Amino acid sequence: MSGDDETKKSDFFKNTTRRIDNADLETRRLDQSADKTTERMDRNPSAGGATQPVDNPADDGKTRLYRPAKATGAKTPAETTDSPFVVGWLVVLKGPGRGASLPIGYGVNSVGRGAGQRVSLAFGDEEISRENHCSIIFDDKNVRFFINHGGSQNLTYLNDNPVLAPAEIEDGAKITIGDTELLFKPLCGPNFSWSTVIENDAPK
């Protein structure tokens, strides 16, 4: 190849090759990533077109998924086992824990001295079974309370009568298990119900 040809080849690469430094590459990558992110964002009609990205939305070159914002609908009290809606209380009148009050929730409330019980009488009365000595039941449909004997060998007494089958309990009833005497005080009843309050508060 002649010297003139070598010169022409060198001039060709000088004119067509442009040096791209790291800063230029980073700028291009960020611009392209932003365009792709915009294309991936789905509109959520239920949230007025708002979108909610997953946690840690910083772009690290990986594909990002976007999910619609979670609808905020209030559940009824009976739709969750860990309902914050108190329907009544058991107050310790005698025995260890005297003076304490324990909330009663929707559905079946197991009573025992174990920490995992919905009504935990962990005050030191060893005559109370650790699990399910008895249960207090709130019937949301009819707004009534019942007591039922659990799996304990020790009996449960309602107003000094042994509980051998489910029995209805009313305001002021006294429940004895082990060496502990409890007073029952309802919140829900003929004059008050959380379900009624929630229905009245719902948007029309």
C-alpha positions as CSV (number, residue, x, y, z in Angstrom):
1,M,0.0,0.0,0.0
2,S,1.4,3.4,-1.0
3,G,2.0,6.2,1.4
4,D,-0.9,8.2,0.0
5,D,-3.2,5.3,0.8
6,E,-2.0,5.1,4.4
7,T,-2.5,8.9,4.8
8,K,-6.1,8.6,3.4
9,K,-6.9,5.7,5.8
10,S,-5.6,7.6,8.8
11,D,-7.6,10.7,7.9
12,F,-10.7,8.6,7.5
13,F,-10.6,7.2,11.1
14,K,-9.7,10.6,12.5
15,N,-12.8,12.1,10.9
16,T,-15.2,9.3,11.8
17,T,-14.1,8.2,15.2
18,R,-15.1,10.3,18.2
19,R,-13.8,9.7,21.7
20,I,-16.5,9.0,24.3
21,D,-15.5,9.5,27.9
22,N,-17.1,7.9,31.0
23,A,-19.2,10.9,31.9
24,D,-20.8,10.9,28.5
25,L,-21.7,7.2,28.7
26,E,-23.2,7.7,32.2
27,T,-25.4,10.6,31.0
28,R,-26.7,8.5,28.1
29,R,-27.4,5.5,30.4
30,L,-29.4,7.7,32.8
31,D,-31.4,9.3,30.1
32,Q,-32.3,5.9,28.5
33,S,-33.2,4.5,31.9
34,A,-35.5,7.4,32.7
35,D,-37.3,6.9,29.4
36,K,-37.8,3.1,30.1
37,T,-39.1,3.8,33.6
38,T,-41.7,6.2,32.3
39,E,-42.9,3.6,29.8
40,R,-43.2,1.0,32.5
41,M,-45.4,3.0,34.8
42,D,-49.0,1.7,34.6
43,R,-51.8,4.0,35.5
44,N,-54.2,2.9,38.2
45,P,-57.8,4.1,37.5
46,S,-58.9,3.4,41.1
47,A,-56.2,5.7,42.4
48,G,-57.0,8.5,40.0
49,G,-54.2,7.5,37.7
50,A,-51.6,7.5,40.5
51,T,-48.8,5.0,40.5
52,Q,-46.8,3.5,43.4
53,P,-43.3,2.1,42.8
54,V,-41.9,-0.8,44.7
55,D,-39.5,-0.1,47.5
56,N,-36.0,1.2,46.6
57,P,-36.9,2.7,43.2
58,A,-33.3,3.9,42.5
59,D,-32.3,2.7,39.0
60,D,-29.4,0.3,39.1
61,G,-29.8,-1.0,35.6
62,K,-32.4,-3.7,36.6
63,T,-35.9,-4.0,35.4
64,R,-38.3,-2.3,37.9
65,L,-41.9,-3.4,38.3
66,Y,-44.6,-0.9,39.4
67,R,-47.8,-1.9,41.3
68,P,-51.0,0.2,41.8
69,A,-51.5,1.9,45.2
70,K,-53.4,-0.4,47.6
71,A,-57.0,0.6,48.0
72,T,-57.8,1.8,51.5
73,G,-61.1,0.1,52.4
74,A,-62.1,-0.2,56.1
75,K,-62.8,-3.7,57.2
76,T,-65.8,-4.6,59.3
77,P,-64.9,-5.5,62.9
78,A,-65.6,-9.2,62.4
79,E,-63.4,-9.5,59.3
80,T,-60.1,-9.7,61.2
81,T,-59.1,-11.9,64.2
82,D,-56.9,-9.2,65.6
83,S,-59.8,-6.7,65.6
84,P,-59.0,-3.4,67.5
85,F,-62.8,-3.1,68.3
86,V,-63.4,-3.9,72.0
87,V,-66.8,-5.4,72.7
88,G,-66.5,-5.8,76.5
89,W,-64.1,-6.4,79.4
90,L,-63.3,-8.9,82.1
91,V,-62.3,-7.3,85.3
92,V,-60.4,-9.2,88.0
93,L,-62.2,-8.9,91.3
94,K,-60.4,-11.6,93.3
95,G,-57.1,-13.5,93.0
96,P,-53.8,-12.6,91.4
97,G,-54.1,-9.7,89.1
98,R,-56.9,-8.1,91.2
99,G,-57.9,-4.7,89.6
100,A,-56.8,-5.6,86.1
101,S,-59.2,-5.3,83.1
102,L,-58.9,-7.4,80.0
103,P,-60.6,-6.6,76.7
104,I,-62.9,-8.9,74.8
105,G,-62.9,-8.9,71.0
106,Y,-65.1,-10.2,68.2
107,G,-65.8,-13.9,67.8
108,V,-64.2,-16.6,70.1
109,N,-61.9,-15.3,72.9
110,S,-59.9,-18.1,74.5
111,V,-59.2,-17.6,78.2
112,G,-56.1,-19.0,79.9
113,R,-52.9,-18.0,81.6
114,G,-50.7,-18.4,78.5
115,A,-49.4,-15.4,76.7
116,G,-50.9,-16.6,73.4
117,Q,-54.5,-16.4,74.7
118,R,-56.8,-13.6,73.5
119,V,-57.7,-13.1,77.2
120,S,-54.4,-13.8,79.0
121,L,-54.7,-14.2,82.8
122,A,-51.0,-14.4,83.3
123,F,-51.0,-13.2,86.9
124,G,-49.8,-16.3,88.6
125,D,-53.0,-18.4,89.3
126,E,-51.7,-21.9,88.6
127,E,-55.2,-23.3,88.8
128,I,-56.0,-21.7,85.5
129,S,-55.1,-23.8,82.4
130,R,-52.4,-22.4,80.2
131,E,-54.6,-22.6,77.1
132,N,-58.4,-22.5,76.6
133,H,-59.5,-22.9,80.2
134,C,-62.8,-21.4,78.9
135,S,-63.9,-19.1,76.1
136,I,-66.0,-15.9,75.9
137,I,-67.9,-15.6,72.6
138,F,-69.4,-12.5,71.1
139,D,-72.2,-13.1,68.6
140,D,-72.0,-10.1,66.3
141,K,-75.2,-11.0,64.4
142,N,-77.4,-11.1,67.5
143,V,-75.2,-8.9,69.7
144,R,-75.0,-11.4,72.5
145,F,-72.3,-12.9,74.7
146,F,-71.8,-16.5,75.7
147,I,-69.3,-18.5,77.8
148,N,-68.2,-22.1,77.1
149,H,-66.1,-24.5,79.0
150,G,-62.7,-25.3,77.3
151,G,-60.5,-28.3,77.5
152,S,-59.4,-27.8,81.1
153,Q,-60.0,-30.5,83.8
154,N,-60.8,-27.6,86.2
155,L,-64.3,-26.3,85.9
156,T,-65.4,-22.8,85.1
157,Y,-68.2,-21.3,87.1
158,L,-70.8,-18.7,86.0
159,N,-72.5,-17.1,89.0
160,D,-71.4,-20.1,91.1
161,N,-72.9,-22.6,88.6
162,P,-70.6,-24.9,86.7
163,V,-70.4,-24.2,82.9
164,L,-71.1,-27.6,81.3
165,A,-72.5,-26.2,78.0
166,P,-72.6,-22.8,76.3
167,A,-74.4,-20.3,78.4
168,E,-75.4,-16.7,77.8
169,I,-73.7,-14.1,80.0
170,E,-75.1,-10.6,80.8
171,D,-73.8,-7.4,82.3
172,G,-72.5,-8.0,85.9
173,A,-72.0,-11.7,85.6
174,K,-69.3,-13.2,87.7
175,I,-67.0,-15.9,86.3
176,T,-64.8,-18.0,88.5
177,I,-61.8,-20.0,87.2
178,G,-59.2,-21.3,89.6
179,D,-58.7,-18.9,92.4
180,T,-59.7,-15.9,90.2
181,E,-63.0,-14.2,90.1
182,L,-63.9,-12.1,87.1
183,L,-66.6,-9.5,86.5
184,F,-68.1,-9.3,83.0
185,K,-68.8,-5.8,81.6
186,P,-70.2,-5.5,78.0
187,L,-69.7,-2.5,75.7
188,C,-71.8,-3.8,72.8
189,G,-75.5,-4.4,73.3
190,P,-78.9,-3.1,72.5
191,N,-77.8,0.5,72.7
192,F,-74.4,0.2,70.9
193,S,-72.8,-1.8,68.2
194,W,-69.5,-1.1,66.3
195,S,-71.1,-2.4,63.1
196,T,-73.9,0.2,63.3
197,V,-71.3,3.0,63.9
198,I,-69.3,1.9,60.9
199,E,-72.4,1.7,58.7
200,N,-73.4,5.2,59.7
201,D,-69.9,6.6,59.1
202,A,-69.7,5.1,55.6
203,P,-69.9,7.6,52.7
204,K,-73.3,7.8,51.1
